[in-house]
Amino acid sequence: MPRFRFGIIKLVLLAWVVFMVAVPLWAWSKVDKVDAMPPGERPGDQPGNTYLIVGSDSRDDLSQAERKQLGTGGAVGQRTDTIMLLHTGSGPNLLMSIPRDSIVEIPEHGTTKVNAAYAFGGAKLLIKTLENETGIRIDDYIEVGFGGFVGMVDAVGGVEICPKAAMEDPLANLDVPKGCQEADGQTALGYARSRKTYSQLGDIDRARAQREVVSAIGSKALSPWTFVNPVRYFRLSSSSAESFSVSEGTSPISLGRFAFAMTRVDGENGLTCGVPIRDTAVNWDEERSEALFALIRDDDTASIPDRLCTPSGLPK
């Protein structure tokens, strides 16, 4: 009898291991791979790894009912609703927001808002623009749409958000009280998109909320509860597969490292900040931003001083 019981336990454990390996492999086969890296001259190889994370405002994956429910509107075209750089390497992980209203030089399109680069030339032009502006080589590209964002939040059972004031934004179907609270996918999306109910910082506070939600998703996704709950594990894998588009050169290992790094961008394990700016019009602070970019290029995030990495990007 004990031998029979031990055999059953071994079979269950074997089935569990097969499930844990097979599900992400299946999910990876469903992930959309895109030709994202620009041709021509680019920054040379740099130590560490830098990911460009893009939240697209495309509504193509949403039905009319979903657009109404999520308060996304019906905008034509496609721009980047969220732009972040995640750097991993020898020091603390760094997650840096780039406000979509940042004024930059877009090759062959002149000086305009950075989120227009995607509309003009897709991921390739956005990467080219950011590499030109920062000197940082982007190694991997990861994009997620509105529907995928909601699906991932719901798959992990919701995330905690901590608005500093009550927020009511009919355009984003958002109505939440002040303070920390659990949010489902719809609420988290509205919270990350709204810039009408913050302080006078607008797009700056919006970028800060996006970092908050993205890092919360990462923490919940790789929590022990995800791995002992087969339903959550499968739903998260399935939702992620349907949500992500990645650059063709991105490997499953690189994507796994990205997911792990997203759990380690808060507190002692990492840094979160806005790109250094000099005013609320999100004009970049040339001296501070170049100093920060240089430390990222050198994979020396451990040496980044507080004055270069602030939550808003504004100087302290």
C-alpha positions as CSV (number, residue, x, y, z in Angstrom):
1,M,0.0,0.0,0.0
2,P,2.7,2.6,0.9
3,R,4.5,1.7,-2.4
4,F,1.3,2.2,-4.4
5,R,0.7,5.6,-2.6
6,F,4.3,6.6,-3.4
7,G,3.8,5.7,-7.1
8,I,0.7,7.9,-7.2
9,I,2.6,10.8,-5.7
10,K,5.3,10.4,-8.3
11,L,2.8,10.4,-11.1
12,V,1.1,13.5,-9.8
13,L,4.5,15.3,-9.5
14,L,5.5,14.2,-13.0
15,A,2.2,15.5,-14.4
16,W,2.7,18.8,-12.6
17,V,6.2,19.2,-14.0
18,V,4.9,18.4,-17.5
19,F,2.1,20.9,-17.1
20,M,4.4,23.7,-15.8
21,V,6.7,23.2,-18.7
22,A,4.2,22.6,-21.5
23,V,1.9,25.5,-20.8
24,P,4.6,28.3,-21.3
25,L,6.0,26.5,-24.4
26,W,2.5,26.4,-25.8
27,A,2.0,30.0,-24.9
28,W,5.3,31.0,-26.5
29,S,4.1,29.4,-29.8
30,K,1.1,31.7,-29.8
31,V,3.1,35.0,-29.1
32,D,3.2,37.3,-32.1
33,K,6.7,38.0,-33.3
34,V,7.3,41.2,-35.2
35,D,10.1,42.7,-37.2
36,A,10.8,45.6,-34.8
37,M,14.5,46.4,-35.1
38,P,15.4,49.3,-37.4
39,P,18.0,48.9,-40.2
40,G,21.0,51.1,-40.6
41,E,23.3,52.6,-38.0
42,R,22.5,51.9,-34.3
43,P,24.3,52.1,-31.0
44,G,26.8,49.3,-30.5
45,D,26.4,46.4,-28.1
46,Q,26.2,47.5,-24.5
47,P,26.4,45.6,-21.2
48,G,23.2,44.4,-19.7
49,N,19.9,44.2,-21.5
50,T,17.4,47.0,-22.3
51,Y,13.7,46.2,-23.2
52,L,11.4,48.7,-24.8
53,I,7.9,48.2,-23.4
54,V,5.1,49.7,-25.4
55,G,1.4,49.9,-24.5
56,S,-0.4,50.4,-27.8
57,D,-3.7,52.4,-28.0
58,S,-4.9,50.3,-30.9
59,R,-8.6,49.3,-30.5
60,D,-8.4,46.6,-33.2
61,D,-8.6,43.7,-30.6
62,L,-11.7,45.2,-28.9
63,S,-15.3,44.9,-29.9
64,Q,-17.6,47.9,-29.9
65,A,-19.0,46.7,-26.6
66,E,-15.6,46.3,-25.0
67,R,-14.5,49.8,-26.2
68,K,-17.6,51.2,-24.5
69,Q,-17.1,49.2,-21.3
70,L,-13.4,50.1,-21.0
71,G,-13.8,53.7,-22.0
72,T,-11.2,53.5,-24.7
73,G,-13.1,55.5,-27.3
74,G,-12.8,54.7,-31.0
75,A,-9.7,56.5,-32.1
76,V,-8.5,55.7,-35.6
77,G,-4.9,54.8,-36.1
78,Q,-2.4,53.6,-33.6
79,R,0.0,55.3,-31.2
80,T,1.9,54.4,-28.1
81,D,-0.2,54.9,-25.0
82,T,2.7,53.7,-22.7
83,I,6.5,53.9,-23.4
84,M,9.0,52.5,-20.9
85,L,12.6,51.3,-20.9
86,L,13.5,48.4,-18.6
87,H,17.2,47.9,-18.1
88,T,18.6,44.7,-16.4
89,G,22.2,43.9,-15.7
90,S,24.8,43.9,-13.0
91,G,23.1,46.4,-10.8
92,P,19.5,47.2,-9.7
93,N,16.9,46.8,-12.4
94,L,15.7,50.2,-13.7
95,L,12.2,50.9,-15.1
96,M,12.0,54.3,-16.7
97,S,8.8,56.0,-18.2
98,I,9.0,58.2,-21.2
99,P,5.9,60.4,-21.2
100,R,4.1,60.1,-24.6
101,D,4.0,63.9,-24.9
102,S,7.8,64.2,-24.8
103,I,9.1,66.4,-27.7
104,V,11.7,64.6,-29.7
105,E,13.3,64.5,-33.2
106,I,11.6,61.8,-35.2
107,P,13.8,60.8,-38.2
108,E,12.3,62.2,-41.5
109,H,9.3,63.6,-39.6
110,G,10.8,66.5,-37.6
111,T,10.2,67.6,-34.0
112,T,7.0,66.3,-32.4
113,K,5.6,64.1,-29.7
114,V,7.4,60.8,-29.2
115,N,4.2,58.7,-29.4
116,A,3.7,59.9,-33.0
117,A,6.8,57.8,-34.0
118,Y,4.8,54.6,-33.9
119,A,2.0,56.0,-36.0
120,F,4.5,57.2,-38.6
121,G,6.7,54.1,-38.8
122,G,5.7,51.5,-36.3
123,A,8.1,49.8,-33.8
124,K,11.1,50.4,-36.1
125,L,10.8,54.1,-36.1
126,L,10.0,54.3,-32.4
127,I,13.1,52.3,-31.6
128,K,15.2,54.4,-34.0
129,T,13.9,57.6,-32.4
130,L,14.6,56.5,-28.8
131,E,18.0,55.2,-29.7
132,N,18.9,58.5,-31.4
133,E,17.7,60.5,-28.4
134,T,19.2,58.4,-25.6
135,G,22.2,56.5,-27.1
136,I,20.9,53.4,-25.4
137,R,20.7,50.3,-27.5
138,I,17.3,48.5,-27.3
139,D,17.8,44.8,-27.3
140,D,14.2,43.5,-27.1
141,Y,10.8,45.0,-27.9
142,I,7.6,44.1,-26.1
143,E,4.1,45.4,-27.0
144,V,0.7,44.9,-25.4
145,G,-2.7,46.3,-26.4
146,F,-5.6,47.5,-24.3
147,G,-7.4,44.1,-24.3
148,G,-4.3,42.2,-23.4
149,F,-3.6,44.5,-20.5
150,V,-7.0,43.9,-19.0
151,G,-6.7,40.2,-19.6
152,M,-3.4,39.9,-17.7
153,V,-4.7,41.9,-14.7
154,D,-7.8,39.7,-14.5
155,A,-5.7,36.6,-14.9
156,V,-3.6,37.3,-11.8
157,G,-6.7,38.1,-9.8
158,G,-6.4,41.9,-9.9
159,V,-3.6,44.2,-8.7
160,E,-3.3,46.8,-6.0
161,I,-3.5,50.5,-7.0
162,C,-2.9,53.4,-4.6
163,P,-4.3,56.7,-6.0
164,K,-3.3,59.7,-4.0
165,A,-6.8,61.3,-4.4
166,A,-10.2,60.1,-5.4
167,M,-10.4,59.8,-9.2
168,E,-13.4,60.2,-11.4
169,D,-12.9,60.1,-15.2
170,P,-16.0,59.3,-17.3
171,L,-13.8,59.1,-20.4
172,A,-11.9,56.2,-18.9
173,N,-14.9,54.7,-17.1
174,L,-13.0,55.3,-13.9
175,D,-14.4,56.1,-10.4
176,V,-12.2,55.1,-7.5
177,P,-11.7,56.5,-3.9
178,K,-8.4,57.6,-2.5
179,G,-6.0,55.0,-1.0
180,C,-4.7,51.5,-1.8
181,Q,-7.3,49.1,-3.1
182,E,-7.6,46.0,-5.3
183,A,-8.4,46.7,-9.0
184,D,-9.7,44.5,-11.7
185,G,-8.5,44.8,-15.3
186,Q,-11.0,47.4,-16.4
187,T,-10.3,49.6,-13.3
188,A,-6.5,49.2,-13.6
189,L,-6.6,50.2,-17.3
190,G,-8.6,53.3,-16.5
191,Y,-6.2,54.2,-13.7
192,A,-3.2,53.8,-16.0
193,R,-4.7,55.8,-18.8
194,S,-6.4,58.7,-17.0
195,R,-4.7,62.0,-16.7
196,K,-7.7,64.2,-16.1
197,T,-8.0,63.7,-12.4
198,Y,-4.4,63.9,-11.1
199,S,-2.6,67.0,-9.9
200,Q,-1.4,69.5,-12.3
201,L,1.3,67.0,-13.5
202,G,-1.0,65.4,-16.1
203,D,1.0,63.1,-18.3
204,I,3.8,62.8,-15.7
205,D,1.5,61.4,-13.0
206,R,-0.1,59.2,-15.7
207,A,3.3,57.7,-16.5
208,R,3.9,57.1,-12.7
209,A,0.5,55.2,-12.5
210,Q,1.5,53.1,-15.5
211,R,4.8,52.0,-13.8
212,E,2.8,51.2,-10.6
213,V,0.4,48.9,-12.5
214,V,3.0,47.3,-14.7
215,S,5.2,46.4,-11.7
216,A,2.2,45.1,-9.8
217,I,1.3,42.8,-12.6
218,G,4.8,41.4,-12.7
219,S,4.8,40.8,-8.9
220,K,1.5,39.0,-9.0
221,A,2.4,37.0,-12.1
222,L,5.5,35.5,-10.5
223,S,4.1,35.1,-7.0
224,P,4.2,31.5,-5.5
225,W,0.3,31.5,-5.6
226,T,0.5,31.6,-9.4
227,F,2.6,28.5,-9.6
228,V,0.5,26.4,-7.2
229,N,-2.8,27.5,-8.8
230,P,-3.1,25.7,-12.1
231,V,-6.1,27.7,-13.2
232,R,-4.4,31.0,-12.6
233,Y,-1.2,29.7,-14.2
234,F,-3.0,28.6,-17.4
235,R,-5.1,31.8,-17.6
236,L,-2.0,34.0,-17.2
237,S,0.0,32.1,-19.8
238,S,-2.9,32.1,-22.2
239,S,-3.7,35.8,-21.6
240,S,0.0,36.8,-22.0
241,A,0.3,34.8,-25.3
242,E,-2.7,36.7,-26.7
243,S,-1.5,40.0,-25.3
244,F,2.2,40.2,-26.3
245,S,3.9,41.1,-29.5
246,V,7.7,40.7,-29.3
247,S,10.6,41.4,-31.6
248,E,11.7,38.5,-33.7
249,G,15.0,38.2,-31.9
250,T,13.5,38.0,-28.5
251,S,13.9,34.5,-27.1
252,P,11.7,32.7,-24.5
253,I,14.6,33.0,-22.1
254,S,14.8,36.7,-22.6
255,L,11.1,37.1,-22.1
256,G,11.4,35.1,-18.9
257,R,14.1,37.3,-17.7
258,F,11.9,40.3,-18.5
259,A,9.0,38.8,-16.5
260,F,11.3,38.1,-13.5
261,A,12.9,41.6,-13.7
262,M,9.4,43.2,-13.5
263,T,9.0,41.7,-10.0
264,R,12.2,43.5,-8.9
265,V,11.8,47.1,-9.9
266,D,10.5,48.4,-6.6
267,G,12.2,49.0,-3.2
268,E,15.7,47.7,-2.6
269,N,15.6,45.5,-5.7
270,G,15.3,48.2,-8.3
271,L,14.6,51.7,-9.4
272,T,11.6,53.3,-11.0
273,C,11.6,56.8,-12.4
274,G,10.5,59.2,-15.1
275,V,12.9,60.3,-17.8
276,P,14.5,63.5,-16.4
277,I,12.5,66.5,-17.4
278,R,12.8,70.2,-16.5
279,D,9.2,71.3,-16.5
280,T,5.6,70.0,-16.6
281,A,5.6,70.4,-20.4
282,V,7.8,67.3,-20.3
283,N,10.8,68.9,-22.0
284,W,13.7,66.7,-21.2
285,D,16.4,68.1,-18.9
286,E,19.5,67.7,-21.1
287,E,22.1,67.6,-18.4
288,R,20.3,65.2,-16.0
289,S,18.9,63.0,-18.8
290,E,22.3,62.5,-20.5
291,A,23.9,61.7,-17.1
292,L,21.2,59.0,-16.5
293,F,21.4,57.6,-20.0
294,A,25.2,57.4,-19.7
295,L,24.9,55.3,-16.6
296,I,22.4,53.0,-18.2
297,R,24.6,52.6,-21.3
298,D,27.5,51.6,-19.0
299,D,25.2,49.2,-17.0
300,D,26.0,51.1,-13.9
301,T,22.5,51.5,-12.4
302,A,24.0,51.1,-8.9
303,S,25.6,54.5,-9.2
304,I,22.5,56.4,-10.2
305,P,21.9,59.2,-7.7
306,D,18.5,60.2,-6.5
307,R,18.6,63.5,-8.3
308,L,18.6,61.6,-11.7
309,C,15.9,59.1,-10.8
310,T,12.7,60.7,-9.4
311,P,9.2,59.4,-9.6
312,S,8.0,62.3,-11.8
313,G,11.2,62.9,-13.6
314,L,11.2,66.5,-12.3
315,P,14.3,67.6,-10.2
316,K,14.0,67.3,-6.5
